[in-house]
Amino acid sequence: MGELTIVLDEATDAALSRAAQSAGVSRHKWLLDLIRRYSRAEADPAILIVDDDPVFREVLRCHAEHFGWSADTAENGAEALALLAERRYRLLLTDCRMPVMDGLQLVHALRARERRRGEPPLPAIAVSTERVPAGAPFDECLTKPPAAQVLGRLFSRWLGAGAGGSPAAAGGSH
């Protein structure tokens, strides 16, 4: 296996140490998890889309691809948890109200698993027609259906430039 050297400024190094300590893991494990999560491995799609409406799932998946990102989809929170156990994603988009397991239950279960394993939290975005409860564990909330430009800015903010590196992939003008 190759060697990787990472140089951090003092503030970043201290923040990394605090984050790892609060998660109950070594700095080395925390950093490796971050590198794995944010590396652009072709084998794992970047985005997991969870919604019980098959048409809306497909619309979101197509938007993700338009902006240069691959995506998996799940019909409910239980299916999503199974996918999250198999693959590493960089962003989770989930409806709040779904049968079997809703988005709120999904993110609570995901956060509990991340804490148990000492993993950094996966950014979770609520996409809902209803108001998301105060204190819900989402990093951001979008009103359904979000415009393509809103999704482009969201992907750019949470994922950086699209996998293709084009202006469209980064959320720029077409």
For each residue, the residues with C-beta under 8 A, 3 or more apart:
1:
2:
3:
4: 35
5:
6: 31
7:
8: 12 13 16
9: 12 13
10: 13 14
11: 14 15
12: 8 9 15 16
13: 8 9 10 16 17
14: 10 11 17 18
15: 11 12 18 19
16: 8 12 13 19 20 27 30 31
17: 13 14 20 21 27
18: 14 15 21 22
19: 15 16 22 23 30 120
20: 16 17 23 25 26 27 29 30 31 118
21: 17 18 24
22: 18 19
23: 19 20 30 115 118 119 120
24: 21 118
25: 20 29 30 118
26: 20 29 30
27: 16 17 20 30 31
28: 31 32
29: 20 25 26 32 33 118
30: 16 19 20 23 25 26 27 33 34 118 120
31: 6 16 20 27 28 34 35
32: 28 29 35 36
33: 29 30 36 37 118 119 120
34: 30 31 37 38 120
35: 4 31 32 38 39
36: 32 33 39 41 88
37: 33 34 88 90 119 120 122
38: 34 35 90
39: 35 36
40: 46 163
41: 36 44 88
42:
43:
44: 41 87 88 89
45: 48 69 70 71 72 87 89
46: 40 64 69 70 71 89 90 91 159 163
47: 64 69 70 71 72 89 90 91 92 93 155 159
48: 45 71 72 73 74 80 83 84 89 91 92 93
49: 57 60 61 64 71 72 73 74 93 94
50: 57 73 74 75 76 77 79 80 92 93 94 95 98 103 106
51: 56 57 60 73 75 94 95 98 127
52: 75 76 95 98 99
53: 56 57 95
54: 57 58 75
55: 58 59
56: 51 53 59 60 95 144 145
57: 49 50 51 53 54 60 61 73 75
58: 54 55 61 62 73
59: 55 56 62 63 145
60: 49 51 56 57 63 64 71 73 93 127 151
61: 49 57 58 64 65 71 73
62: 58 59 65 66
63: 59 60 66 67 148 151 152
64: 46 47 49 60 61 67 69 70 71 151 155
65: 61 62 68 69 70 71
66: 62 63 148 168
67: 63 64 151 152 155 156 162 168 169 170 171
68: 65 161 162 163 164 165 166 168 169 170
69: 45 46 47 64 65 155 159 162 163 169
70: 45 46 47 64 65 163
71: 45 46 47 48 49 60 61 64 65
72: 45 47 48 49 83 87 89
73: 48 49 50 51 57 58 60 61
74: 48 49 50 77 79 80 82 83
75: 50 51 52 54 57 79 98 100
76: 50 52 79 80 98 99 100 101 102
77: 50 74 80 81 94 98 100 101 102 103 105 106 109
78: 81 82 100 101
79: 50 74 75 76 82 83 100
80: 48 50 74 76 77 83 84 92 94 101 106
81: 77 78 84 85 101 106 109 110
82: 74 78 79 85 86
83: 48 72 74 79 80 86 87 89
84: 48 80 81 87 89 92 110 113 122
85: 81 82
86: 82 83
87: 44 45 72 83 84
88: 36 37 41 44
89: 44 45 46 47 48 72 83 84 92 122
90: 37 38 46 47 122 123 158 159
91: 46 47 48 122 123 125 155 158 159
92: 47 48 50 80 84 89 107 110 122 123 124 125
93: 47 48 49 50 60 125 127 142
94: 49 50 51 77 80 103 106 107 124 125 126 127
95: 50 51 52 53 56 98 102 103 126 127 128 144
96: 102 103 104 126 128 130 132 136
97: 102 103 128 130
98: 50 51 52 75 76 77 95 101 102 103
99: 52 76
100: 75 76 77 78 79
101: 76 77 78 80 81 98 105 106 109
102: 76 77 95 96 97 98 105 106
103: 50 77 94 95 96 97 98 106 107 126 128
104: 96 107 108 133 136 137
105: 77 101 102 108 109
106: 50 77 80 81 94 101 102 103 109 110
107: 92 94 103 104 110 111 124 136 137 138
108: 104 105 111 112 137
109: 77 81 101 105 106 112 113
110: 81 84 92 106 107 113 114 122 124
111: 107 108 114 115 121 137
112: 108 109 115 116
113: 84 109 110 116 117 119
114: 110 111 117 118 119 120 121 122
115: 23 111 112 118
116: 112 113
117: 113 114
118: 20 23 24 25 29 30 33 114 115
119: 23 33 37 113 114
120: 19 23 30 33 34 37 114
121: 111 114 124
122: 37 84 89 90 91 92 110 114
123: 90 91 92 139 140 158
124: 92 94 107 110 121 137 138 139
125: 91 92 93 94 138 139 140 141 142 154 158
126: 94 95 96 103 132 136 138 140 141 142
127: 51 60 93 94 95 141 142 144 146
128: 95 96 97 103 131 132 141 142 143 144
129: 143 144
130: 96 97
131: 128
132: 96 126 128 136 138 141
133: 104 136
134:
135:
136: 96 104 107 126 132 133 141
137: 104 107 108 111 124
138: 107 124 125 126 132 141
139: 123 124 125 158
140: 123 125 126 154 158
141: 125 126 127 128 132 136 138
142: 93 125 126 127 128 146 150 151 154
143: 128 129 146
144: 56 95 127 128 129
145: 56 59
146: 127 142 143 150 151 154
147: 150 151
148: 63 66 151 152
149: 152 153 171
150: 142 146 147 153 154
151: 60 63 64 67 142 146 147 148 154 155
152: 63 67 148 149 155 156 168 170 171 172
153: 149 150 156 157 171
154: 125 140 142 146 150 151 157 158
155: 47 64 67 69 91 151 152 158 159 162 171
156: 67 152 153 159 160 161 162 170 171
157: 153 154
158: 90 91 123 125 139 140 154 155
159: 46 47 69 90 91 155 156 162
160: 156 170
161: 68 156 165 169 170
162: 67 68 69 155 156 159 165 166 168 169 170 171
163: 40 46 68 69 70 169
164: 68 168 169
165: 68 161 162 169 170
166: 68 162 169 170
167: 170 172 173 174
168: 66 67 68 152 162 164 171 172 174
169: 67 68 69 161 162 163 164 165 166
170: 67 68 152 156 160 161 162 165 166 167
171: 67 149 152 153 155 156 162 168
172: 152 167 168
173: 167
174: 167 168
